[in-house]
Amino acid sequence: MLTVRGAGVVAAVLFGLLAALFTLNLAAIAVATFFLAVVGADLLEHAWALRVVRPSAFEVARTAWDGHLEVGEIGVVRVRLAHPGSGALRVRVEDPVPPDLPVVAGATRLATWWPAGATLTIAYAVQAPARGTFALGPTVVRFVDLLGLAERRVYFGTEAVVRVPPEVPDLRRWTPGRRTGYAPRGSVSIARRGYGTEFRSLRPYVAGDDYRAIAWQRSRPGELLVREFEAESQQDILVAICLARPMAQGARHATALDRACEAAIVLASYAERNGDRLGLYFWGEERERFLPPGHGPRTEAERVDALCAATARGALPDPAGLLRELGSRLRQPTQVFLFAPVLAEIERWHPELISFQGAGHRLALFSPDPRTIYGSPTDELAAPWFRWIADTEGTTTDARRWTLERAGIPVHLYGSDGPLARLLAAYQHLHRWGTAR
């Protein structure tokens, strides 16, 4: 196949030869014939060398790598190509890398002569910038002639995927809530469940008891009684994440969706260590995925892969459909933590909400706050307009928030720092009282 350069050269040589024949200039004819012979010889030699070039004749493989990187971690990618044929070939090898995955060392392209029996290796290092799924390959080998007039491209099946799970924030930077053991990364020490939903008995008050557990109607002056509940062995929790376009608001690599995924992976770690079952549901028009509440290594791996691949696109679906879908999938009463923009027009889906709550499920909403999700603008000229738009959207968000809370749905707004502190507080309340708030 001729390249753009080759097509231009062939056209120029043929035009020169025709012009020389038209003028009957022997010198011009000789020069044009010479160039035509050189170009023709180059193209014939290239075609002859490629007569045995078949993808099955080459051995191309990507070195063993599980494709998982943490945020900020550097991974080395290697592609080895073996040429068992005869004769040397001039090649240009490329291993495509998405622009969002920066190459910090090495090169993804190689141009060289490839002798028979030799092995070529492309090696480079990539650094994971943020949560996501990044596709590598397929490796492309372009066989080119000496003058660069023709080439043949061969694609090898060396596709690979780099999965970067959400970053686990350093929990030391969060302000601890009352009696909540927030711990550094790698350690989980949330207060163990002390209350369930089944009443057991009354006992005398002792220092340190939660005042909300006091049975005021049964207590007497000087003798306070405290309600005790049967501790539950497990809770079913579902993290539902909206994949609509509004969840893409925020700074690059720190969008509302990114912060929701970070909070979800931290909550999964807490739930795993407390014996709770945690599931995931991705809510969107184009793509929905449901991972039922559970625990174990396999469930954790599926959860991480799903959080890596989550992307915000499409319009906001109907909340009534969400409640109907979850109501049909959830087998027992479940606390649902929904990460989505503040939902509007509750009047249309309020009957589904009543049915959802009647089945024993509870819903808590975590929504990006348009006034703080973007942070402070750096452009002084655009700052007044930015603040005006943010305040306008914030007023609308507040009005919708009060409507939802009157319907029994707690709403927590979060900014660029994410919803983790509010989510862990709600999870602690769930452990202590059986419902999140």
N, C-alpha and C positions, 0 to 999 in steps of 0.2 A: 504494500500500500504506500503510495507516494505521500510524503509530507507536504506541508504548504510550501516549504522551501524547495522540495524536489519538483513539485508541480510548476513552480515559477521558473526553475532552471530548465526543465524540459521544454516548456513553452517558449522560453527565450531562445534556446538552441534551434528549435524547429523554425521559429520566426526568422532567425538569422540565416538559416540555410535557405529558406524560401526567398528571402530578400536577395541573397547572393545568387541564387539560380535565376531570379528575375532580371538582375542587372548583368548577368553573365560575367561577373568579376571573378577571375580564377583564384586570386589571393583570398577573397572573402569566402569563396566556396571551399577552399582548402582549410581555412580556419574553422568554418562552421562544421565541416566534416570531421575535423579533429575533435572538437568539443562534443559532437554527437557520438563519436566513437568512445570517448572517455566516459560520458554519461551512460551510454548503453552497456559498456563493459562493467561499470560499477553496479548497475542494476542487475545484470545477468549474474555477476558473481554473488550478489546478495541473494538472489532467488535460488541459486545453486546451493549456497550454504544453508538455506532454510528448508531445503527439501526434506530433511529428516527431523525438523523441529516439530515435536508434538508434546503437549503438556504431560502425557504419560511417560515420556522419555526422561523427564527430570524429576529429581527428588527435592521437594521443597517442604520444609516443616518449621513450625515455630517451636522454640525451645519450651520445655515444660514450665508452666507458670499458671497458678490458679486464677490469676486475673483480678485479685482483690487487693485494694490499696486503701489505707486510711487517708483522711484528709491531710494534705501536706506531705505525705510519704512519697518517696521516689522508688520507682520500679524500673528494672532493666528489661528491655524487650530485645530478643534476638531472633532472626530468621536466617536459616541455613539453606543454601541452594547448591545441589550437586549436579554436574553436567557430565553424564556418562557417554555422550556422543563422541564424534570425531571432528577434529578441526576446532580452531579458535573462533569465537563469536564476539562481536562488539555489542555490548548490552548496556542498558540503563535500567536499573532496578529501583523500584519505589515501593515502600510500605506505607499506605495512606494512614494518617493520624488526624482525627478531628481537631479543628482549631481551638476548641475549648480545653484540649488536653495538651499543655505546653511541653515541648521537648527541651530539656535542660542540658543535655549532653549527647554527643554523637550526632548522627545524621540519618534521616529516613530515606535518602537517595544515594545511589552509587552508580557511577559510570566508569566502565573498565572493559578491558579485553578478558574474555572468559575462555581459558584453554580447556581442552577436553580433559575430563577426569578431575578438574579442580573444583574446589568448594568455595563459594562466596558466602560471606556473612554480613548481614546488616545488623548493627547493634546501636541502640540508643536508649536514653533514659527519659522517662516521663514523670512528671510530678502531678499528683492529684490535686486539682485546685479546690474542689468542693464536691458535695454529694452528686451522684449521677451515674449513668451508664454510658460508657464511651466505646464505640466500635472501632477496632483496628483491622486494617486490610480491606479486601484481599490484596496480596502481593502481586504487583504488576511487573513483568519483565518485557522490556521493549528491545527487540533485536533490530539494530540499525546498521546501515551500510557505512562504508568508509567516509563517504562525502556527506552523509546525513540527508540523503535524498529520499530514502524509503525506510519504512519500519514495519515491524509486525509485533502486535501486542498479544501477550499471553497472560491470562489471569489464572492464578493458582488459588486453590481453596484453603487459604490460611487465615480465614476470618477469626477474630478473637474479640472478646468483650472484657473491658476493664470496669469492674464494679467498685464504686466508692460509697461506702455506707455513710449515713449522716454522722456528722461529728458529734461526739459526746462532750457537752460543755463541762468545763471544770466547775463542779458544784460548789466549790469554796467561794465563788463570787456571788452566790445567791444568799439573800438575807434569810436566815432560818425562821421558820414559823414556830408557833407555840408547840413545844414538845415534839418537834419533828427533827429527826436526826439526819439532816443533810450532811453528806460526807464527800470527801474528795473523790476524783475519778478512780474507779476500780473498787470502791468500797460502798456497800449499800447497807444502811443501818436505820431504816425508817422504823418508827415505833411500832411494835408488834400489836396486832389487833387485840383490843381489850374488850370490845363490845361487839355483839352481833345484833340480830334482829329478833331473836326469841328470848322473852323475859324469863329469868331463872328465879331470882329471889331478891329480897331486900337485906341490906346489912348496914351496920353503923358506919357513919362517915369517918374517914381517917384523913389526916393531912395529906394533901397532894391529889385527892380525888377531883375529878372534873365537876365543877359546880352544876353543869348541865345535867348530870346524872342524879342530882338530888331529887328525891320524891317529896316535894313540898307538902302535898296534901296528906301524906302519911306521917310526916315528921311532927315532932312536938317541941315545945320550947326546951332548949338544952339538949335535945336528942335528934340529930339529923340522920335520916336514913338515905341510903344510896341504892339505886336500882342496879342490879347485875343482870347481864344478858349472857346467853350461851354463845361462846365464841364459834364463829363459822369456820369451817376448814378451808373453803375456797370461795372466791368471788369470780363471776364471769364479767370480763371487761372487754369492750370493743372500742377501738380507736378508728373512727371514720374520718377520712381526709377527702376534702373536696378537691377535684382536679380541674375546676373551672378557671378561666383566665384571670378573674379577680385575685386568685391566690398567687399570681405571679408578681403582685405589687411588692415593692421594696427594692433595696439595693441588690446589685448583682451578687449571686451566691449567698444572699441573706434575705431572700424573699419570704413572704408569709408561708409558702409551702415548705421552703427549706427549714424554717424555724419549727414548723409543725412536725416534720420528719425527725428533727433532732429531739424534740420533746417526746415523740412516740417511742424512740429507741431507748431513751432513759426510763420512761415508764415501763417498757417491756422488761428492762433489767430489774426494776423494783418488784414488779409483779411476779417474775420468775422466782425470785428469792423468797417471796412471801407465800408461794404456793398458789397464787391466783392464776386463772386461765385468761390469757389476753389474745384477742383476735384483731384483724385488720380488715377494713373495708374501704375501697377507693371508689369515690362517688363522682361520676362524670358521665357526660353524654356519649363520648367516643369509647371510653374504656372503663369497665368496672371489674373489680376483682375482690373476692371475698375469701379471707382466711379465717376459718372458724376459731373461736377461743380454744386455746390449748397451750401446752408447754412441752418442752423437750428440744433436743438439738435440731431435729428436722424442722420443727415448727419455727425455731429461731432462724435457721438458714433461709427458709422461705420468706420470713418476715423481713430480713435484711435485704434480700434480693428485690422484694417488692418496693421497699422504701428507696432503694437505689434508683429504680426505674421510674418513679413517680414524676410526672411532668404536668404542668398546668396548661390546659388548652381547652377550647370549647366554651360554650355558654353555661350559665348556672342552671342545672336541672331543677325539676319541680320537687320541692321538699316532700310533698305528699307521696310521690313515688319512692323516695328514700325510706319513709316510715313504713310504707307497705312492704317494700323489699326486705327491710330488716325484720319486720314482724313475722315474715314467712320463713326467714332463715334462722333466727335465734330460737333455740330450743328451750331455754329457761330464762328467768328474769336476769337482765343484763344491764349494767351501767354503760351507756354509750357516751364517749367523749368525741364530739363532732368538731372538727376544725374546718370552718367554712366562713365566708362572709356573713354578716348579720342578715338573717333571712327576713324577707318582707312578705306582706300579704298573708299573715297568719290565718286570716279568716277563711282562706281557701283550703288550707290543709289542717285546720283545727280539729275536724272530726277524726282524721287519721291519727292526730296526736293523742286524742282521748282514748282511742282504741289501743294505741301503742303503750300508753301509760297503764291502761287497764289490764294489759297482759303482764304487768310487773316490771316493765322496762323503764329506765330513767334516762333522760337526755340532758347533757350539759354542753354548752356551745362555747367554743374558743374562736374568736374572730379577730382579724387584723384591724388595728385602729388606724384609720387613714390619716390621723393627725401626727402619728409618731412612727409609722412603719417605715417611712422613707428617711427618717433622720432629718438633720438640718440641711437646707439647701446651701450650696457653696456659691452660687451666682447671686450677687447682691441685687441685680436688676430683676431677676426672676423671683426673688424671695417673697415680695409682697403678694404676687399672684399665686405663688405656691401656697402661702399661708391662707389666702382667701379660699382657694379650692379645698384645702385640707379642712378648714373650719366648716365650710359648707357641707362636705361629706361627713364630717364628724357630727354635725347637728342631726343629719338624717340617720346616722348610725345610732345615736343616743335615743332618738324617738323609737326606732325599731327595737332597740334593746329593752326599753321599758315595756313595750308591748309583749315581748317574749317572756320577760320575767314575770309579768302579771299572769301569764299562762302556765307558770311553773317551770320554766326553762332557765336555769342560771346561765348568764352570759358573762364571759370574761374577755376583755379586750387586751390585746398585746401589741407591742411595738417592735422596733428593730431588735430589742434584746430577747424577744421570744416569750412563749407562754409557760416556760418550765416551772417557775416558782408558783404560779397559780394552779398549774396542773398537779404538782406534787401536794399542794395544800388540799385540793379537791380529793386527791387519792387518799390522803390521810383521813379526811373527814369520812370518806367511804368506808375505810377500815374501822373507824371508831363508831360511826352511827348507822352504817348500812346504806347511806345515800351520799352522793357528792353534792357539793354546793359551791 
